Amino acid sequence: MSSFAFILMEAIQTIILPTAYAGQIIDYAYYQRAEKVFFESEENYIKQTFRNRTVIMTANGPFPLIIPVIKVNGNHTKIKDILICNKEKWQQLHWRTLTTAYSNSPFFLFYQDALQPFYSKKFDRLLDFNLELLQQLLNLLNISCTFSISKEYKNTYPGEWVDLRNKFTPKIEVILDFPAYEQVFQEKYNFAPNLSIFDLLFNIGPSSTDYLKQLNPPVFS
């Protein structure tokens, strides 16, 4: 099992960020530091973001798992109202892809029973699925993080808040030192940083918590 030294970091008082499918590794570095976490629920849905996708490592390299959604009010649909398109068998596809990608990783079998129900239970709303999955992932990582959803949309927040709502997208690379860990298919590909939290959890298991403590995520003004 991998072991990591870590740096004690000053806590962040309050952060607000968009909901995400599983979330990137950097997200959990923030969760570990924050005293309070809020998820934006009143924004209009933004396509091609991590709100409905997570990127894992596969035999063909980094690969996005994308939840199909229905915008009930078109481009003005708030994230809290976004529905999941369950006509598409996305849950079976995502679980099969995760199993194929990580069945040979050290900890997939250890965590599969805790995560498989999210790919069999029906969810109607994207926000509900994301938040329930997040809570389970935080439990598995032993991160004590209490989160809430926003009740109204605000363009800006007070200075003591860290506003991450538009800081990370699939098109923007996070400039941060992510220590390398052993990944599946590492003989075929170079280390890929900041993938889905699934990648960290399945590859280094309980050491994930110490790994996250090493990271010093940026605080934006």
N, C-alpha and C positions, 0 to 999 in steps of 0.2 A: 504494500500500500504506500502511495506517495505521501510525503510529509512536506510541510511548507512552513518557513518562518513567516511572520507577518508583522506589519507595522500598525501600531495603535493609532487610530485616526480620530480627529475631532468629530463629534456627532453633528449631523445636520438636523436642524430643528424640524422643518416641515418641507416636504416636497410635493409637487403636483406633476403628474405625468399622464400620458395616454394609457389606456388599457392595452394589453398586448397578449397575443397567443403564446403562452409559456414564458416568453420574455428572453432577452439576451442576457448573457453573463453580466454585463455591466449593470443591468437593471438591479440585479440582486446585491451588487456592491452598494448601491444606494439604499435598498431596503434594509441592509444590515446596519447602516449608519443612521438612518432617519428615525426621529422620535415619532413623527406622524407622516402618514402617506395618504395622499388623496389622488383619486383617479378622475380624470375629466370625463364626465358623462353627458355634458350639455353641448359639446362641440358638434358641428356637422361632420359626418363620417368622411374620412380622407382615404382614398383608395391607394393601393400599392404601398402600404406601410406595414409595420409590425402589429397593427391592431388585429389583423386576421391572418397573420403568417408568422412562421418560425423557421429558421434555417438550420438544417442538420447536416452532418457529414455522411455521405453515401459512397458507394463504390465508384460513382461517377463524379465525385467531388461535392462541394456544398450544394444543397438542394432545398428549395423552399416548399414547406407544407402550407397550403393555402386553404382556409376555410371559405367556402362559397357563401356569399351573403345576399340578402335582399334589402334594397333601399326602399322602404315603404313610401317615403315621401321624396323620392328622387335624390337629387344632390343636396337637398336641405334636410335629409334625415339625420336626426341626432344619433350619436353613438349608442345611447341607451335604448333607441328604438330599432336598431339594426337587427334584422332577423337572420337566422342561419337557414340556408337553403338545404333542407334535409332530403329533398328529392334526389340530390346527388349523394352517393354512398361514400362521402368524404371520410367518415369515421373509420370505416373498414379499411379504406385506402391508406389513411395516415397511420393506423396501427400496424398494418402490414409493412409499410415502408419503414417505420421505426424498428420493427422486429428484424427485418432484413438488414438494416444498417447496423444495429447495435447488439444483435444476438450473441456475437462473439466478444463484446466488450466485457470488462470485469464485473460490472454491477447491474447489467440489464435484468438478469434473473432476480436479483435482490429487490429491485424496485417495480417490476412489471405488475405485480398484483395490486399495488397501490395506484397505478396509473391506468391500467387497462379499462376500469369502469368508465373513464371519461370518453372512451371510444365505443361504448355500447349504450350508455344512458343517453336518451334524447334530450337535447337542449334546444329551446326555441330562440333565445336571444344570445347574441355574441357576447355581450357584457356578462351575462350570467355564467356562461361557459368559462370565459377568461378568468373571472374572479374565483370561481370554485376550483379551477385547476391551479391557480396561483396559491390559494390557501393550502392545498395539498402539497405543492412543491416547497412552500415555506416550512411546512411541518417536517417534510423529509430532510430539509437542510438545517433544521433546528434554529431557524431564524424567527425571533419573536418580533413580529411586525404587525401592528394594528392599522388597518387601512379603511378608508371611507370613500364614498363617491361624492363628487361635487353636486351642489344643489342648484347652482346657477352659473352661467358662463361669465367669466371676467377676462378682459383683454390682458390685464396685468395684475400682479399680486405684490403685496408689500415686500420690502427688501429682505426680510428674514426668511421669506419663502424661496425655495429653489424651483424655478419653473422649467421643467424639462419637456413640456408638451410638444415642442417642435424641434428638439435638439438632435434626435436620432432617427434616421430613416434608412431603408435598405440602400439608398444611393449615396449616403454619407458615411465614410469610414471613420470609426472612432479612433482618434489618435491617443493611445494609451498603451503603456507597457503591460501586455498580457503575458505573464510567464508561460512558457510552453509546458504542456503536459502530454502524456501519451494518448494519442487519438487512434481510433480505428482507421485503417487504411493509411497509416502514417508512412508506410514504406512506399506508397504510391504518390502521396501528396505531401507538400510542405505543411507545417502546422498552420491551422486556420484559427485565428483568434476570434473571440467574442461571438461564437455561434450561439445557438439556442442553449438555454440552461440544461436541456436534455443531454447535450453532448458532454458537459462537465459532469453531470450527475452519473451518467452511465459509465463514464471512463474512470473517474477517480472516487466516486461514491462519497463516503463520510468525510473524506479529505476536502470536499468541495467547500465546506464552510471556512476552513483555514485558507484555502486558495483565495476566496473572496475577500478575506481580511487583508490580503496583500495589495489589493487594488486600491488606487487612490483616485476615485472618479472626480472629474472636474466639477467645480461649483460655478455655475454661471450667474452673472449679475443681471 
